Amino acid sequence: GLSNPFRGLLKLGSLERRGAMGIWKEFFCELSPLELRLLLDHEDRICVESYSLLRCEALALTHSDGRFELVFLGKRLYLRAPSRDEAEDWLDRIREALHKCRPQLEEEEWETLEYVEDGSEGQSIQSDSAALLQYGDPPGNSFDWTPAHEPELDAIKEAVLYMDVDKNWVPFIFSLSLEALKCFKIRNNDKILSNSYGIGTIQDILPDTSLGGPAFFKVITSKAVLKLQAENAEEAALWRELVRDVLMSYLESAEEALTLAGSLDGHSQVILKNIVKENSFLLQYLVAIPLEKGLDSQSFICAGCSRQIGFSFAKPKLCAFSGLSYCDSCHRDDETVIPSRLIHNWDLTKRGVCRQALKFLTQIRNQPLIDLKLVNESLYDHVERMRRIHRSREQLKLLGDYLIMCRSGALKELSKRLDHRHYLLECPHKYSVADLRQIADGVFETFLQSLLQFASHHVYNCDLCTQRGFICQICNSSDIIFPFEFDTTAR
């Protein structure tokens, strides 16, 4: 009746990974049907990196001592098993997983085949011929691939693609920009926006030869899976390459925004990577006050569900966290303190945010992502409450140094009182979204005082901690002084 954390795993064990400097480091690895995970150790199960098998391009044994390598979208992962047999077993298990999660692997090997000019496929693989029978119109050169309209001003690439709509291939004009992948219908010789997928919602783009050949691919978004056909294999490959480039650029820019919030520990990075997949564009608003862009910049489409808003459509609602507009389904008037406005303007007002932003803030609420020293250190000078909080944080850090060294077990009791906020003992400038909310509600300062009272009481009454006190180096008085006694002691 006990839950099994290893249910569904194909293989697990220790492997060494070679880093950028050529140094091998041991990790505990788990192979699931869909991904390979590298953990710090098997007890805490803190995931450091994960690699999706959907993106695996190649794998090979490279040395008889157990070294092997995996290639994920051009990135090589060098691993070493304890023996050659163990390495071959890892490779066999990974191949089995690849064939299960990507049954089209065998067909991808013939992706470079050229079709006869008249559109007939000749002696093509039987499974693909069978796959074509489920569609009303078999794909071929009879389709019209010529766009008769001017491309969008911000388009990196714009072309006609056929999309699978209820088992029929329907032509659309797809326009790719740095912000979105837009889909247009043609009606009365006019381009009409049918849908818009923000780059942040795109999760992957993959070839899909099972649909009929190398000209087919699919775009996986958080809303839907788009099955598409390009004019030829080269055009499909170009679309896949451009979308990946734009997606990587977008994720990099979102992660750059986090540098304003200071460096993150490994555990926080793992959590953020999982969040970034879905809500990457929201990271930049964590420490930067958003500017309202207007409905025209969103093409009068809800930033959450692509529903049309404004004018005679659904009434738009502004999200105070991102500055974007949403429909009434995606924005339910939930209110919260906006972190960026508190940091920069000491604005403690609760404002309306969309459901997507509220979910994002809930997911990261306990992570110390905001380094106030980097973002806006002057807040300590201009706000008396923050000055007192900063003073208490510095005292708590110094007290924590004593409790960490003490063998009495007082640190365990303090950890319970910290409620997983161990960063309070490490850096006096780091704050989480939960901390900012408690500061706005006026309870964070009381929480710090209770921690200080407990820790200082222990130090004053503990024989081990007292012996680590000091005497004044000027007057040599016999009174014991401590560095956290700011009122009477100076360092």
C-alpha positions in Angstrom: 0.0 0.0 0.0 3.0 2.3 0.1 3.6 4.7 -2.8 6.6 3.8 -4.9 8.7 6.8 -6.1 10.4 4.7 -8.7 7.2 3.5 -10.4 7.6 3.6 -14.2 11.4 4.0 -14.2 13.3 2.0 -16.8 16.7 2.2 -15.1 18.4 4.0 -12.3 22.0 4.1 -11.0 25.1 6.2 -10.6 26.9 7.7 -13.7 29.7 10.2 -14.0 29.2 13.3 -16.2 32.1 15.2 -17.8 31.8 19.0 -17.2 33.0 21.9 -19.4 36.5 21.8 -17.8 36.9 18.1 -18.3 36.2 17.2 -14.7 34.0 14.1 -14.1 31.3 14.4 -11.4 29.1 11.6 -10.1 25.3 11.9 -10.3 22.4 9.6 -9.5 20.5 9.0 -12.8 17.0 8.0 -13.5 15.7 6.9 -16.9 11.9 7.3 -17.3 10.0 6.5 -20.5 10.2 10.2 -21.5 13.4 11.7 -20.0 16.8 11.2 -18.4 17.2 12.9 -15.1 20.4 13.7 -13.2 20.1 14.0 -9.4 22.5 15.1 -6.8 21.9 11.9 -4.8 19.3 9.2 -4.5 18.1 10.2 -1.0 17.2 13.9 -1.4 16.2 13.4 -5.1 17.1 17.0 -6.0 17.0 17.1 -9.9 19.9 19.1 -11.3 19.2 18.5 -15.0 16.7 16.7 -17.2 16.8 15.7 -20.8 13.7 14.9 -22.9 14.1 11.8 -25.0 11.9 13.5 -27.6 14.9 15.7 -28.4 17.6 12.9 -28.4 19.3 12.9 -31.8 22.1 10.3 -31.3 23.7 8.0 -28.8 26.9 5.9 -28.9 29.5 4.0 -26.8 32.8 5.9 -27.1 35.2 3.9 -25.0 35.7 0.4 -23.6 36.0 1.8 -20.1 32.3 2.6 -20.0 32.2 6.1 -21.6 29.2 6.9 -23.8 27.6 10.1 -25.1 24.1 11.3 -25.9 23.2 14.2 -28.3 20.2 16.4 -27.6 19.5 19.0 -30.3 23.3 19.5 -30.9 24.2 19.5 -27.2 26.5 16.6 -26.3 26.2 14.9 -22.9 29.3 12.9 -22.0 28.7 10.1 -19.4 30.7 7.3 -17.9 29.4 4.1 -16.4 31.4 1.9 -13.9 31.9 -0.7 -16.7 31.4 -1.3 -20.4 28.6 -3.7 -19.8 26.8 -1.2 -17.6 27.2 1.5 -20.3 25.8 -0.8 -23.0 22.8 -1.6 -20.7 22.1 2.1 -20.3 22.3 2.6 -24.1 20.0 -0.4 -24.7 17.4 1.0 -22.2 17.6 4.4 -23.8 17.1 2.9 -27.3 14.0 1.0 -26.0 12.6 4.2 -24.5 13.3 6.1 -27.8 11.4 3.6 -29.9 8.4 3.7 -27.6 8.1 7.4 -27.2 9.1 8.1 -30.9 7.8 5.2 -33.0 8.6 7.2 -36.2 12.3 6.9 -35.5 12.7 4.2 -38.1 10.9 6.4 -40.7 13.1 9.4 -39.9 16.0 7.5 -41.4 14.6 7.9 -44.9 13.7 11.6 -44.5 16.2 12.6 -47.3 14.3 10.6 -50.0 13.1 12.7 -52.9 9.7 12.3 -54.3 8.9 12.0 -58.0 8.0 15.3 -59.6 4.4 14.3 -60.4 3.7 13.9 -56.7 3.4 10.1 -56.7 5.3 8.4 -53.9 6.3 5.3 -55.8 7.6 2.5 -53.5 7.4 4.5 -50.3 7.1 2.8 -46.9 3.8 1.0 -46.5 3.1 2.4 -43.0 3.2 6.0 -44.4 0.9 5.1 -47.3 -1.6 3.7 -44.8 -1.3 6.9 -42.7 -2.3 9.0 -45.7 -5.6 7.1 -46.1 -7.1 8.7 -43.0 -7.1 12.2 -44.5 -9.6 13.4 -47.0 -7.2 15.0 -49.4 -3.8 13.3 -49.8 -1.0 15.8 -49.6 0.9 16.6 -52.8 1.9 19.3 -55.2 -1.7 20.1 -56.1 -1.8 22.4 -53.2 -1.4 26.2 -53.7 1.7 27.4 -51.8 1.7 30.9 -53.1 0.9 33.7 -50.6 -0.9 36.5 -52.3 -0.6 39.1 -49.5 2.1 41.3 -48.0 3.9 39.7 -45.0 3.5 41.1 -41.5 5.9 43.9 -40.6 7.5 41.9 -37.8 7.6 38.6 -39.6 10.8 36.6 -39.6 9.2 34.1 -41.9 5.7 34.0 -43.4 4.4 31.3 -45.8 1.4 29.1 -46.6 1.2 25.9 -44.5 -1.5 23.3 -44.5 -2.9 22.4 -41.1 -4.8 19.2 -40.1 -8.3 20.4 -39.2 -10.6 17.4 -38.5 -8.7 15.1 -40.8 -8.7 17.7 -43.6 -5.7 19.7 -44.8 -6.7 23.4 -44.7 -4.4 26.2 -46.0 -3.4 29.0 -43.6 -0.8 31.7 -43.7 1.6 31.3 -40.8 3.7 34.3 -39.7 6.6 33.8 -37.2 7.9 36.8 -35.3 10.1 37.1 -32.1 6.9 37.3 -30.0 4.3 35.0 -31.6 3.4 32.4 -34.2 0.3 33.8 -35.9 -2.1 31.9 -38.0 -4.2 33.7 -40.7 -7.3 32.6 -42.7 -7.9 33.9 -46.2 -11.4 35.2 -46.6 -12.6 37.5 -49.5 -8.9 38.0 -50.4 -8.2 39.4 -46.9 -5.9 38.0 -44.2 -7.9 37.4 -41.0 -6.1 36.4 -37.8 -7.4 33.0 -36.7 -5.1 32.3 -33.8 -1.9 33.5 -32.2 0.5 31.4 -30.1 2.9 33.3 -28.0 6.5 32.1 -28.2 6.5 31.4 -24.5 3.6 28.9 -25.0 5.6 26.8 -27.6 7.0 23.7 -26.0 8.6 22.0 -29.0 8.6 21.5 -32.7 9.3 18.1 -34.2 9.3 16.3 -37.6 6.3 14.0 -38.0 6.9 11.6 -40.9 4.1 9.4 -39.7 1.7 12.0 -41.3 3.0 11.3 -44.8 6.6 12.2 -45.3 9.5 14.6 -44.5 7.4 17.7 -45.3 5.3 17.2 -42.3 6.0 18.5 -38.8 4.1 19.4 -35.6 4.3 22.3 -33.2 3.5 21.5 -29.6 2.1 24.4 -27.6 0.5 24.6 -24.1 -2.9 25.0 -25.8 -2.8 22.5 -28.7 -0.7 20.4 -31.0 -0.6 21.8 -34.6 0.0 19.2 -37.3 1.4 21.0 -40.3 2.5 20.3 -43.9 5.1 22.5 -45.7 5.7 22.6 -49.4 8.7 20.3 -49.2 11.2 18.7 -46.8 13.6 21.7 -47.0 10.8 24.2 -46.2 9.7 22.0 -43.2 13.3 21.8 -41.9 13.6 25.6 -42.2 10.5 26.2 -40.2 11.7 23.8 -37.5 15.1 25.5 -37.3 13.6 29.1 -37.2 11.0 28.3 -34.5 13.7 26.6 -32.4 16.0 29.6 -32.8 13.3 32.1 -31.8 12.2 29.9 -28.9 15.8 29.6 -27.6 16.3 33.4 -28.0 13.0 34.0 -26.1 14.0 31.7 -23.2 17.5 33.2 -23.0 16.0 36.7 -22.7 13.6 35.6 -20.0 16.4 34.0 -18.1 18.5 37.2 -18.5 15.7 39.1 -16.7 16.4 36.9 -13.7 20.0 38.2 -13.4 18.4 41.3 -11.9 17.1 39.1 -9.1 20.6 37.8 -8.3 22.2 34.4 -8.5 20.0 31.3 -7.8 21.0 28.1 -6.1 20.7 24.8 -7.9 17.3 23.8 -6.5 15.8 27.2 -7.5 17.2 26.9 -11.0 15.5 23.5 -11.4 12.1 24.8 -10.3 12.5 27.9 -12.5 13.3 25.7 -15.6 10.1 23.8 -15.1 8.1 27.1 -14.8 9.9 28.8 -17.7 8.5 26.1 -20.1 5.0 27.5 -19.6 5.3 31.0 -18.3 8.7 32.2 -19.3 7.6 35.7 -20.4 6.3 36.4 -16.9 9.8 36.2 -15.3 10.8 39.6 -16.6 8.0 41.3 -14.7 9.1 39.9 -11.3 11.4 42.8 -10.7 10.5 45.2 -13.5 7.4 47.3 -13.5 5.4 46.5 -16.7 4.2 49.0 -19.2 0.7 48.8 -20.6 1.1 48.1 -24.4 -2.5 48.4 -25.6 -4.8 46.0 -27.3 -3.4 46.7 -30.8 0.0 45.3 -29.8 -1.9 42.1 -28.9 -3.8 42.1 -32.2 -7.0 42.4 -30.0 -6.5 38.9 -28.8 -6.5 37.7 -25.1 -2.9 37.1 -24.0 -4.0 33.8 -22.3 -6.4 32.0 -24.6 -6.3 33.8 -28.0 -10.0 34.8 -27.7 -10.8 38.1 -29.4 -11.3 41.0 -27.0 -12.1 44.7 -27.3 -14.8 46.7 -29.1 -17.8 44.5 -29.7 -16.0 41.4 -28.4 -15.3 40.4 -24.8 -14.4 43.2 -22.5 -10.6 43.3 -21.9 -9.2 43.2 -18.3 -5.7 44.5 -17.6 -3.3 42.4 -15.6 -1.3 44.6 -13.1 1.6 42.1 -13.0 2.3 41.8 -16.8 0.6 44.8 -18.3 -1.2 42.6 -20.8 -4.9 42.4 -21.4 -7.1 39.3 -20.9 -10.6 38.1 -21.4 -13.0 37.6 -18.4 -12.3 33.8 -18.4 -8.5 34.3 -18.0 -8.8 37.2 -15.6 -11.1 36.6 -12.6 -10.2 39.8 -10.7 -7.9 38.0 -8.3 -5.9 40.6 -6.3 -2.3 40.5 -4.9 0.6 42.7 -4.1 2.7 43.3 -7.2 6.4 42.5 -6.3 8.0 45.0 -8.7 5.8 47.9 -7.5 6.7 47.1 -3.9 10.4 46.9 -4.6 10.7 50.1 -6.7 7.8 52.4 -5.4 6.9 50.9 -2.0 3.4 50.4 -3.4 1.7 47.9 -1.1 -1.7 48.1 -2.9 -3.3 44.8 -4.0 -4.1 44.9 -7.7 -6.0 42.7 -10.1 -4.0 40.0 -11.9 -4.8 37.3 -14.4 -5.1 33.6 -13.5 -1.8 32.9 -15.3 0.1 35.4 -13.3 -1.5 34.3 -10.0 -0.5 30.7 -10.7 3.0 31.8 -11.6 3.4 33.8 -8.3 2.0 30.9 -6.4 4.5 28.5 -7.9 7.5 30.6 -7.0 6.2 32.2 -3.8 8.7 30.5 -1.5 11.8 30.8 -3.7 14.3 33.6 -2.8 14.5 35.0 -6.3 14.7 38.8 -5.5 18.1 40.2 -4.3 17.2 43.7 -3.1 20.8 44.8 -3.0 21.0 44.3 -6.8 17.5 45.5 -7.7 16.9 48.5 -5.5 19.2 48.8 -2.4 18.0 52.4 -1.9 14.7 51.1 -0.5 16.5 50.6 2.8 17.3 54.3 3.0 13.9 55.6 2.1 11.6 53.2 3.9 11.9 52.9 7.7 10.2 49.6 7.9 12.6 48.1 5.3 15.6 49.6 7.3 14.4 47.8 10.4 13.8 44.5 8.5 17.3 44.7 6.9 18.8 45.3 10.4 17.0 42.3 11.8 18.0 40.1 8.8 21.7 41.0 9.4 21.4 40.1 13.1 19.7 36.8 12.2 22.5 35.9 9.9 25.1 36.5 12.6 23.0 34.5 15.1 22.7 31.7 12.6 26.5 31.4 12.4 26.4 30.6 16.1 23.6 28.0 16.0 25.1 26.3 12.9 28.3 25.7 14.9 26.5 24.6 18.1 26.1 20.8 18.8 23.1 21.3 21.1 20.5 20.8 18.3 19.2 24.3 18.6 19.5 24.7 14.8 16.9 22.0 14.2 14.4 24.0 16.4 15.3 27.2 14.5 14.8 25.4 11.2 11.2 24.5 12.2 10.5 28.1 13.1 12.0 29.2 9.8 9.5 27.1 7.9 11.8 26.2 5.0 13.2 29.8 4.7 16.8 28.7 5.3 18.0 31.5 3.0 17.3 33.9 5.9 20.4 32.6 7.6 22.6 32.9 4.4 21.9 36.3 2.8 20.2 39.4 4.3 19.2 40.8 0.9 17.3 37.9 -0.6 13.5 37.9 -0.5 10.7 35.6 -1.8 7.3 36.6 -3.1 5.9 35.3 0.2 8.2 37.5 2.2 7.1 40.6 0.2 3.4 39.7 0.8 4.1 39.4 4.6 6.0 42.7 4.5 2.9 44.4 2.9 0.6 42.8 5.5 2.9 43.9 8.4 3.6 40.5 9.8 7.1 39.8 8.4 8.8 42.1 11.0 7.1 40.3 13.8 8.2 37.0 12.4 11.8 38.1 12.3 11.7 39.3 15.9 10.4 36.0 17.1 13.3 34.3 15.4 15.8 36.7 16.9 14.4 36.3 20.4 14.7 32.5 20.2 18.2 32.5 18.7 19.7 35.1 21.0 18.1 33.5 24.1 19.9 30.2 23.1 23.3 31.9 22.6 23.2 33.8 26.0 22.3 30.5 27.8 24.4 28.0 26.0 27.9 27.2 27.4 29.2 26.3 23.9 27.9 29.5 22.2 29.0 31.7 25.1 32.6 30.5 24.7 32.5 31.8 21.2 31.8 35.3 22.3 34.4 38.2 22.4 35.9 40.8 24.7 36.5 44.3 23.6 39.8 44.7 21.9 40.3 48.3 23.1 39.4 48.3 26.8 39.7 44.5 27.4 36.7 44.5 29.7 35.7 41.1 30.9 32.1 41.5 29.6 31.4 39.0 26.8 30.1 40.8 23.6 28.7 39.4 20.4 28.6 40.7 16.9 24.8 40.6 16.6 24.4 43.1 19.5 24.2 46.1 17.2 23.1 48.5 20.0 26.2 48.1 22.1 28.8 46.5 19.8 30.5 47.6 16.6 32.8 45.6 14.3 
